[in-house]
């Protein structure tokens, strides 16, 4: 399914004051120069037609690459024609870009064809790449000369610096490694804004941002970048005041014409997290109305029966990737979850009217959730007209606290036991699953699941955590090819949040 | 056959004084902005994945292209990935660059793959292209936006301006057209130096230069550019004082390690032409020793029998492209031809010693040419141990004036009549054939041959004249694919020289 949203009527309301605050918080990026591990092999090589090398930069990098090229042999008598391909995982290089025919843009494949008319040349590539591996292939030189690559380096960039983070205080080397990889993931996604993935889409997505901000509070503590993103979202609503699911910052800040029901509702949760970390009253006051408005808009979607209509065949409520997931029940659960955060925000604001109104709605909707979606016989929540049982539905109903804690605990254990056919696919959904385990006092099990899921990615060679990881189908991609998946993806960075909460806050 | 020369021992002698004179004569290029004829069709189009257009710039252009791009639809949410291909002839676009597997560099194919991360964008391509047609294909955008091309133009460049040339005073519209196309060819090859072809090799080749200079004297009369090139060749000799067959000007002037016996010998002819046009005594005095040295080096190759050894299996004496041409007899003829020009130079210099010495040598070698290569029975010259009969051999023996004029005339008519299997392939060789006809008082026939050869290129759609044109095999290429041939090639511009000599000097 091509998951895009295009709104025919799209009227953006910019709050210039908010955007000015966001602009002033634009970070200056840290730069680190990194060279490939196999520089010696490179410098000794003379490249003729079809000669190639794969350089290994040792870890995942995001940045700007420079090549220092010269020629050997006779004077250069033709352009040097060079192909570059950047890959986050070495496996990507096995796929042929020309064969990609999926629904997202081929333009995301990080490849370049470059003619160098005059050697020697210092070739500073203007685009930013996300990669650990760089394949360089000389498509052609001439019979009279060869290309020599004297130097290659990347100016790796990030809004933050990993040196500042102390190692996780835990004995388990796998968890230590998971923490390190998570932090690298977060670091490489922290650029001008919190990007979802530095390879693709390189954009500020609200759902990802909320999780990144949580991981950031436990690690880099870059509060300004969170504040900047909160103001960007709050400063560019559309139509009846909706927050976009994602934002662009180039050539100037603009919202995407994409509404995702769950993402918009989770804005309040992100705002609350920020306020509780910083006690920044001004920001809370500025952005509280935007957060409350998302809940009001969410409530407007309710039917007379107090449920959200099923729009699982549209790109309207994200929840998770994965073919065939019915999202109706989860939509309602996320609305309930958002209301709870709304009440907490209202309490900080002393907004008694909303406290009362939202509290009443919370109870009504919890009851509706049970009435409509609880299958008494199977002791699980169902979703949609075909009464689908999925992991996602159970997890979100637990996070919505539709049941009391003990019953939630039984539910999550039953879900594990039943292992519904409709699996979780993204680390984004796994995050909420871990969260649900913890909120059900299943901390050891949560740790084990982190070991099993993110630890398995580490075993599979992850330097940074991936956008999509289905342990039951490691070649899963929502885009028609794993080559298009992002392998440094923000929503996957949260183990560091959980681990540091367990081992350091305790 | 891969026609390259790589010299193991290559010691360049730079004459800094000469190079300084050359540098000071570097031209400032004229710029003309040209837009495609089908701009309206272009501006109305919205490009999605795989959409393409071929733009027609109306005539052959050499220059720098700018595209003004924007997007339609939702905000750009992926890079735009654009493929550009420049073609001198529309037919080039039918060939697939990926399939080229010949001996010269694929890098000459004028194609670019460009990612545009942020739209709108003014994309000023840094490389220079030679083309009439520009194919633009959008490899991909995304489902949410399309690319719009608001404007495309080329800043066409040349050292000269065609406006200054009055039309040829002749009734025949075909000859008028041949003259115009020849002048366009010359103009587009006149850049920082006289290039052989602005698409490929973009270099100063001595053999091409001599013919360009002749055409230039009848048209643009840019004497400084000729002088610049004479000093560049004269200022960068190698080993025992040889002149390189071609020169590079980037990153700084350097000779190629290529010696072509005939090209080096023809330097004196180019110098004499220049002096007779300009009466520039200083240049003559500076460069006369270089020209004489080429003849001395040529003479050193003579065997005891007073012939040049057969090196037709090497890239050592150009004469013509074309499989299987034996060049031994032509080599001797070109040496004799060069000696005649040397004597004329020596006369201008008052160098009696060389006049005497070279005149004696000229007679010896004419006798040797007849003794070794004249086939009395067939009444044609033969070449090599297999006694090959070719057009090229007869033409050069005529130009060397081995026989008196009337016998030369009989020889050229006999050659036409016999039509040897080893044809002429390049306009470079055809130039010398036309020259041979004229020097045999066959002016009408020369005109008809210009109509037949260059006129046929016009009929075949030439906007500028081609590097290779064999009327008997229109797909002939020395490079393994016509796609690699240059279709604006300096050595092909000489009809304007002949025509303006006939119709205007008379």
HADDOCK unambig.tbl for C-alpha pairs under 7 A between the chains (distance, minus, plus):
assign (segid A and resid 6 and name CA) (segid B and resid 144 and name CA) 6.88 0.50 0.50
assign (segid A and resid 74 and name CA) (segid B and resid 257 and name CA) 6.81 0.50 0.50
assign (segid A and resid 75 and name CA) (segid B and resid 256 and name CA) 6.36 0.50 0.50
assign (segid A and resid 78 and name CA) (segid B and resid 105 and name CA) 6.71 0.50 0.50
assign (segid A and resid 78 and name CA) (segid B and resid 107 and name CA) 6.85 0.50 0.50
assign (segid A and resid 78 and name CA) (segid B and resid 108 and name CA) 6.93 0.50 0.50
assign (segid A and resid 79 and name CA) (segid B and resid 107 and name CA) 5.56 0.50 0.50
assign (segid A and resid 79 and name CA) (segid B and resid 108 and name CA) 6.85 0.50 0.50
assign (segid A and resid 80 and name CA) (segid B and resid 107 and name CA) 6.28 0.50 0.50
assign (segid A and resid 81 and name CA) (segid B and resid 107 and name CA) 5.22 0.50 0.50
assign (segid A and resid 104 and name CA) (segid B and resid 142 and name CA) 6.19 0.50 0.50
assign (segid A and resid 105 and name CA) (segid B and resid 78 and name CA) 6.70 0.50 0.50
assign (segid A and resid 105 and name CA) (segid B and resid 140 and name CA) 5.82 0.50 0.50
assign (segid A and resid 105 and name CA) (segid B and resid 141 and name CA) 5.83 0.50 0.50
assign (segid A and resid 105 and name CA) (segid B and resid 142 and name CA) 5.04 0.50 0.50
assign (segid A and resid 106 and name CA) (segid B and resid 140 and name CA) 5.92 0.50 0.50
assign (segid A and resid 107 and name CA) (segid B and resid 78 and name CA) 6.83 0.50 0.50
assign (segid A and resid 107 and name CA) (segid B and resid 79 and name CA) 5.56 0.50 0.50
assign (segid A and resid 107 and name CA) (segid B and resid 80 and name CA) 6.28 0.50 0.50
assign (segid A and resid 107 and name CA) (segid B and resid 81 and name CA) 5.22 0.50 0.50
assign (segid A and resid 107 and name CA) (segid B and resid 115 and name CA) 6.96 0.50 0.50
assign (segid A and resid 107 and name CA) (segid B and resid 140 and name CA) 6.04 0.50 0.50
assign (segid A and resid 107 and name CA) (segid B and resid 141 and name CA) 6.93 0.50 0.50
assign (segid A and resid 108 and name CA) (segid B and resid 78 and name CA) 6.96 0.50 0.50
assign (segid A and resid 108 and name CA) (segid B and resid 79 and name CA) 6.87 0.50 0.50
assign (segid A and resid 112 and name CA) (segid B and resid 113 and name CA) 6.97 0.50 0.50
assign (segid A and resid 113 and name CA) (segid B and resid 112 and name CA) 6.98 0.50 0.50
assign (segid A and resid 113 and name CA) (segid B and resid 113 and name CA) 5.94 0.50 0.50
assign (segid A and resid 115 and name CA) (segid B and resid 107 and name CA) 6.95 0.50 0.50
assign (segid A and resid 118 and name CA) (segid B and resid 250 and name CA) 6.55 0.50 0.50
assign (segid A and resid 118 and name CA) (segid B and resid 251 and name CA) 6.44 0.50 0.50
assign (segid A and resid 140 and name CA) (segid B and resid 105 and name CA) 5.81 0.50 0.50
assign (segid A and resid 140 and name CA) (segid B and resid 106 and name CA) 5.92 0.50 0.50
assign (segid A and resid 140 and name CA) (segid B and resid 107 and name CA) 6.05 0.50 0.50
assign (segid A and resid 141 and name CA) (segid B and resid 105 and name CA) 5.83 0.50 0.50
assign (segid A and resid 141 and name CA) (segid B and resid 107 and name CA) 6.95 0.50 0.50
assign (segid A and resid 142 and name CA) (segid B and resid 104 and name CA) 6.17 0.50 0.50
assign (segid A and resid 142 and name CA) (segid B and resid 105 and name CA) 5.05 0.50 0.50
assign (segid A and resid 144 and name CA) (segid B and resid 6 and name CA) 6.88 0.50 0.50
assign (segid A and resid 250 and name CA) (segid B and resid 118 and name CA) 6.51 0.50 0.50
assign (segid A and resid 251 and name CA) (segid B and resid 118 and name CA) 6.41 0.50 0.50
assign (segid A and resid 256 and name CA) (segid B and resid 75 and name CA) 6.35 0.50 0.50
assign (segid A and resid 257 and name CA) (segid B and resid 74 and name CA) 6.79 0.50 0.50
